[in-house]
Amino acid sequence: MSFVFIIIGGYLLSGVGLKFFFNDYLYETPNLKGLPLDKAEELLGDDFKLVNMGEGYSKFEKGVIYSQLPVSPKHIKHGRPIKIWISKGSDIVTIPDLKGLSLQDARVLLNDAGIKINTISHVSEDLFNNIVLGTDPKIGSDITRGSSISLLVNTNKAKDIRMPDILGYSLKDGENILRSKGLVLGDVSKVYNSEFPEGTIIDVSVPAGSKIFKGSVINIVVTTK
């Protein structure tokens, strides 16, 4: 009889994570962290079902599993699901070089990098309006994605530029007029309109005659057919 118990005991302790307990087969959950999805599926075969719960930032490289439930080496029944999360890459980002960019362009770059703006301080320099002069923390610093930084932006004191009337002009002519006044063409939207030639400016973000800063960004709407 003792010989039989020895054999059964040896069976329970052997194998790769498989054991017999209360008539149920239990498998040891493998460690899937660091594996791409296809490799994880190949490793598991038909023993478990993978459930992708989404993506998140982690210390693991992009495209591999960075977390799982149940964790390894927990034993679960054959065929049970294992929830996994795929890495989007490191959550550490570097503050991009924003010096000399317009505030509008700086906002775009920061948003793409997952960095928020905390405060914007202004100083008056002999430069175009709304040009980024520096950041805090400094450019090139590594910060956690989702963190906030402060910007130092130039502001011209004198509002000595009046918005020219560019309605009815072509896109090319309108841009030349803006440039001659020290203004910057921003977003160009297109709308269908059969009353005017294609590419005619029919709307402007700043009314003609308004006082604005030199270097301000002007968005326009032009016709298309």
C-alpha positions as a Markdown table, in Angstrom:
| # | Residue | x | y | z |
|---|---|---|---|---|
| 1 | Met | 0.0 | 0.0 | 0.0 |
| 2 | Ser | 2.8 | 2.5 | 0.9 |
| 3 | Phe | 4.3 | 1.7 | -2.4 |
| 4 | Val | 1.2 | 2.8 | -4.2 |
| 5 | Phe | 1.1 | 6.1 | -2.2 |
| 6 | Ile | 4.8 | 6.7 | -3.2 |
| 7 | Ile | 3.9 | 6.3 | -6.9 |
| 8 | Ile | 0.9 | 8.6 | -6.6 |
| 9 | Gly | 2.9 | 11.2 | -4.7 |
| 10 | Gly | 5.7 | 11.1 | -7.3 |
| 11 | Tyr | 3.1 | 11.6 | -10.0 |
| 12 | Leu | 1.7 | 14.7 | -8.3 |
| 13 | Leu | 5.1 | 16.3 | -7.9 |
| 14 | Ser | 6.3 | 15.5 | -11.4 |
| 15 | Gly | 5.5 | 17.1 | -14.8 |
| 16 | Val | 5.6 | 20.7 | -16.0 |
| 17 | Gly | 3.0 | 22.4 | -13.7 |
| 18 | Leu | 0.3 | 19.7 | -14.2 |
| 19 | Lys | -1.2 | 18.0 | -11.2 |
| 20 | Phe | -4.3 | 16.0 | -10.2 |
| 21 | Phe | -6.4 | 17.3 | -7.3 |
| 22 | Phe | -10.0 | 16.4 | -6.4 |
| 23 | Asn | -10.5 | 14.9 | -9.9 |
| 24 | Asp | -9.6 | 18.3 | -11.6 |
| 25 | Tyr | -6.6 | 18.9 | -13.8 |
| 26 | Leu | -4.8 | 22.0 | -12.7 |
| 27 | Tyr | -2.2 | 23.7 | -14.8 |
| 28 | Glu | 0.5 | 26.1 | -13.6 |
| 29 | Thr | 0.0 | 29.5 | -15.2 |
| 30 | Pro | 3.2 | 30.3 | -17.2 |
| 31 | Asn | 4.9 | 33.7 | -17.0 |
| 32 | Leu | 3.9 | 35.6 | -20.2 |
| 33 | Lys | 5.5 | 38.9 | -19.4 |
| 34 | Gly | 7.8 | 40.1 | -22.1 |
| 35 | Leu | 6.3 | 37.9 | -24.8 |
| 36 | Pro | 4.5 | 39.1 | -27.9 |
| 37 | Leu | 0.9 | 38.0 | -28.3 |
| 38 | Asp | 1.7 | 35.4 | -31.0 |
| 39 | Lys | 4.4 | 33.8 | -28.9 |
| 40 | Ala | 2.2 | 33.6 | -25.9 |
| 41 | Glu | -0.6 | 31.9 | -27.9 |
| 42 | Glu | 1.9 | 29.4 | -29.2 |
| 43 | Leu | 3.2 | 28.7 | -25.7 |
| 44 | Leu | -0.3 | 28.1 | -24.3 |
| 45 | Gly | -1.7 | 26.1 | -27.1 |
| 46 | Asp | -5.2 | 24.8 | -26.1 |
| 47 | Asp | -4.4 | 24.8 | -22.4 |
| 48 | Phe | -5.6 | 28.3 | -21.7 |
| 49 | Lys | -7.6 | 31.1 | -23.4 |
| 50 | Leu | -6.0 | 34.5 | -23.7 |
| 51 | Val | -8.2 | 37.6 | -23.1 |
| 52 | Asn | -6.6 | 40.9 | -24.3 |
| 53 | Met | -7.7 | 43.6 | -21.8 |
| 54 | Gly | -6.1 | 46.5 | -23.7 |
| 55 | Glu | -2.9 | 48.5 | -23.7 |
| 56 | Gly | -0.9 | 50.5 | -21.2 |
| 57 | Tyr | 2.5 | 52.1 | -20.6 |
| 58 | Ser | 5.1 | 50.1 | -18.8 |
| 59 | Lys | 8.8 | 49.3 | -18.5 |
| 60 | Phe | 8.4 | 46.7 | -21.2 |
| 61 | Glu | 9.0 | 47.4 | -24.9 |
| 62 | Lys | 6.0 | 48.2 | -27.1 |
| 63 | Gly | 3.9 | 45.2 | -28.3 |
| 64 | Val | 4.7 | 42.7 | -25.6 |
| 65 | Ile | 2.7 | 41.5 | -22.6 |
| 66 | Tyr | 3.5 | 43.5 | -19.5 |
| 67 | Ser | 0.9 | 42.2 | -17.0 |
| 68 | Gln | -1.4 | 39.1 | -16.6 |
| 69 | Leu | -4.0 | 37.7 | -14.3 |
| 70 | Pro | -3.8 | 35.1 | -12.8 |
| 71 | Val | -0.1 | 35.7 | -12.1 |
| 72 | Ser | 2.5 | 33.0 | -12.6 |
| 73 | Pro | 2.8 | 30.4 | -11.1 |
| 74 | Lys | -0.8 | 30.1 | -9.9 |
| 75 | His | -2.6 | 26.8 | -10.7 |
| 76 | Ile | -5.9 | 27.1 | -12.6 |
| 77 | Lys | -8.2 | 24.6 | -14.4 |
| 78 | His | -7.6 | 23.6 | -18.0 |
| 79 | Gly | -9.2 | 26.0 | -20.5 |
| 80 | Arg | -9.6 | 28.9 | -18.1 |
| 81 | Pro | -8.9 | 32.4 | -19.4 |
| 82 | Ile | -5.7 | 34.4 | -18.7 |
| 83 | Lys | -6.2 | 38.1 | -18.9 |
| 84 | Ile | -3.3 | 40.0 | -20.4 |
| 85 | Trp | -2.3 | 43.7 | -21.0 |
| 86 | Ile | -0.1 | 44.8 | -23.9 |
| 87 | Ser | 2.7 | 47.3 | -23.4 |
| 88 | Lys | 2.6 | 50.7 | -25.3 |
| 89 | Gly | 6.2 | 51.2 | -24.4 |
| 90 | Ser | 7.9 | 53.2 | -21.7 |
| 91 | Asp | 6.0 | 55.8 | -19.8 |
| 92 | Ile | 9.1 | 58.0 | -19.6 |
| 93 | Val | 9.2 | 60.7 | -22.2 |
| 94 | Thr | 11.7 | 63.4 | -23.1 |
| 95 | Ile | 10.7 | 67.1 | -23.2 |
| 96 | Pro | 11.1 | 68.0 | -26.8 |
| 97 | Asp | 13.0 | 71.1 | -28.0 |
| 98 | Leu | 10.3 | 73.7 | -28.1 |
| 99 | Lys | 12.5 | 76.8 | -28.3 |
| 100 | Gly | 11.6 | 79.1 | -31.1 |
| 101 | Leu | 8.3 | 77.4 | -31.8 |
| 102 | Ser | 4.9 | 79.1 | -31.7 |
| 103 | Leu | 2.8 | 78.3 | -28.6 |
| 104 | Gln | 0.3 | 76.6 | -31.0 |
| 105 | Asp | 3.0 | 74.3 | -32.4 |
| 106 | Ala | 4.4 | 73.6 | -28.9 |
| 107 | Arg | 1.0 | 72.5 | -27.7 |
| 108 | Val | 0.7 | 70.0 | -30.6 |
| 109 | Leu | 4.2 | 68.5 | -29.9 |
| 110 | Leu | 3.5 | 68.2 | -26.1 |
| 111 | Asn | 0.1 | 66.6 | -26.7 |
| 112 | Asp | 1.6 | 64.0 | -29.0 |
| 113 | Ala | 4.3 | 63.3 | -26.4 |
| 114 | Gly | 1.7 | 62.9 | -23.6 |
| 115 | Ile | 2.9 | 66.0 | -21.7 |
| 116 | Lys | 0.5 | 68.6 | -20.2 |
| 117 | Ile | 1.1 | 72.3 | -19.8 |
| 118 | Asn | 0.9 | 73.5 | -16.2 |
| 119 | Thr | 1.5 | 77.3 | -16.4 |
| 120 | Ile | 2.5 | 79.7 | -19.1 |
| 121 | Ser | 4.7 | 82.7 | -18.0 |
| 122 | His | 5.2 | 85.7 | -20.3 |
| 123 | Val | 8.1 | 88.0 | -20.9 |
| 124 | Ser | 8.5 | 90.8 | -23.5 |
| 125 | Glu | 11.3 | 90.3 | -26.0 |
| 126 | Asp | 12.0 | 91.7 | -29.4 |
| 127 | Leu | 10.6 | 88.5 | -31.1 |
| 128 | Phe | 7.4 | 87.4 | -32.6 |
| 129 | Asn | 4.4 | 87.0 | -30.3 |
| 130 | Asn | 3.7 | 83.7 | -28.6 |
| 131 | Ile | 7.2 | 82.2 | -29.2 |
| 132 | Val | 8.4 | 79.6 | -26.7 |
| 133 | Leu | 11.6 | 80.7 | -25.0 |
| 134 | Gly | 12.1 | 77.9 | -22.5 |
| 135 | Thr | 10.6 | 75.2 | -20.3 |
| 136 | Asp | 10.6 | 74.0 | -16.7 |
| 137 | Pro | 11.9 | 71.3 | -16.4 |
| 138 | Lys | 14.4 | 72.1 | -19.1 |
| 139 | Ile | 14.3 | 70.8 | -22.6 |
| 140 | Gly | 15.7 | 67.3 | -22.9 |
| 141 | Ser | 14.7 | 66.3 | -19.3 |
| 142 | Asp | 13.0 | 62.9 | -18.8 |
| 143 | Ile | 9.6 | 62.9 | -17.2 |
| 144 | Thr | 6.7 | 60.6 | -16.6 |
| 145 | Arg | 4.1 | 60.6 | -19.4 |
| 146 | Gly | 1.1 | 62.6 | -18.3 |
| 147 | Ser | 3.3 | 65.0 | -16.2 |
| 148 | Ser | 2.9 | 68.8 | -16.6 |
| 149 | Ile | 5.6 | 71.4 | -17.5 |
| 150 | Ser | 5.7 | 75.1 | -17.5 |
| 151 | Leu | 6.4 | 77.3 | -20.5 |
| 152 | Leu | 8.1 | 80.7 | -20.9 |
| 153 | Val | 6.6 | 82.5 | -23.8 |
| 154 | Asn | 7.3 | 85.8 | -25.4 |
| 155 | Thr | 4.6 | 88.5 | -25.4 |
| 156 | Asn | 4.9 | 91.7 | -27.4 |
| 157 | Lys | 3.5 | 94.6 | -25.4 |
| 158 | Ala | 2.5 | 96.9 | -28.3 |
| 159 | Lys | -0.6 | 95.8 | -30.3 |
| 160 | Asp | 0.7 | 97.7 | -33.3 |
| 161 | Ile | -0.6 | 95.3 | -36.0 |
| 162 | Arg | -4.0 | 95.6 | -37.5 |
| 163 | Met | -5.5 | 92.6 | -39.1 |
| 164 | Pro | -5.7 | 93.1 | -42.9 |
| 165 | Asp | -8.8 | 92.3 | -44.9 |
| 166 | Ile | -8.0 | 89.2 | -46.9 |
| 167 | Leu | -11.6 | 88.0 | -47.6 |
| 168 | Gly | -12.1 | 87.3 | -51.3 |
| 169 | Tyr | -8.4 | 86.8 | -52.0 |
| 170 | Ser | -6.8 | 83.6 | -53.1 |
| 171 | Leu | -5.0 | 81.5 | -50.6 |
| 172 | Lys | -1.6 | 82.4 | -52.1 |
| 173 | Asp | -2.4 | 86.1 | -52.1 |
| 174 | Gly | -3.9 | 86.0 | -48.6 |
| 175 | Glu | -0.8 | 84.3 | -47.2 |
| 176 | Asn | 1.5 | 86.9 | -48.8 |
| 177 | Ile | -0.6 | 89.7 | -47.3 |
| 178 | Leu | -0.4 | 88.1 | -43.9 |
| 179 | Arg | 3.4 | 87.6 | -44.2 |
| 180 | Ser | 3.9 | 91.2 | -45.2 |
| 181 | Lys | 2.2 | 92.3 | -41.9 |
| 182 | Gly | 4.3 | 89.9 | -39.8 |
| 183 | Leu | 1.4 | 87.5 | -39.3 |
| 184 | Val | 1.5 | 83.7 | -39.7 |
| 185 | Leu | -0.9 | 81.5 | -41.6 |
| 186 | Gly | -2.3 | 78.8 | -39.4 |
| 187 | Asp | -4.9 | 76.1 | -40.2 |
| 188 | Val | -6.5 | 76.2 | -43.6 |
| 189 | Ser | -10.0 | 74.6 | -43.7 |
| 190 | Lys | -11.9 | 73.8 | -46.9 |
| 191 | Val | -15.6 | 74.0 | -47.5 |
| 192 | Tyr | -17.7 | 73.4 | -50.6 |
| 193 | Asn | -18.9 | 76.6 | -52.2 |
| 194 | Ser | -19.9 | 77.1 | -55.9 |
| 195 | Glu | -20.3 | 80.9 | -55.7 |
| 196 | Phe | -16.6 | 81.6 | -55.6 |
| 197 | Pro | -13.5 | 80.3 | -57.4 |
| 198 | Glu | -11.8 | 77.4 | -55.8 |
| 199 | Gly | -9.3 | 78.4 | -53.1 |
| 200 | Thr | -11.0 | 81.8 | -52.3 |
| 201 | Ile | -10.8 | 82.9 | -48.7 |
| 202 | Ile | -14.3 | 83.2 | -47.3 |
| 203 | Asp | -13.7 | 83.2 | -43.5 |
| 204 | Val | -10.9 | 84.3 | -41.2 |
| 205 | Ser | -10.3 | 83.7 | -37.5 |
| 206 | Val | -9.6 | 87.4 | -36.8 |
| 207 | Pro | -11.9 | 90.1 | -38.1 |
| 208 | Ala | -10.3 | 92.7 | -40.4 |
| 209 | Gly | -9.1 | 95.8 | -38.6 |
| 210 | Ser | -8.6 | 94.1 | -35.2 |
| 211 | Lys | -5.5 | 95.0 | -33.2 |
| 212 | Ile | -3.3 | 91.9 | -32.9 |
| 213 | Phe | 0.2 | 91.0 | -31.9 |
| 214 | Lys | 2.9 | 90.7 | -34.6 |
| 215 | Gly | 3.5 | 87.0 | -35.2 |
| 216 | Ser | -0.1 | 86.0 | -34.4 |
| 217 | Val | -1.4 | 82.8 | -36.1 |
| 218 | Ile | -4.4 | 83.4 | -38.4 |
| 219 | Asn | -6.7 | 80.5 | -39.4 |
| 220 | Ile | -8.7 | 80.7 | -42.6 |
| 221 | Val | -11.4 | 78.9 | -44.6 |
| 222 | Val | -11.2 | 78.6 | -48.4 |
| 223 | Thr | -13.6 | 77.3 | -50.9 |
| 224 | Thr | -13.4 | 73.9 | -52.7 |
| 225 | Lys | -15.4 | 72.3 | -55.5 |
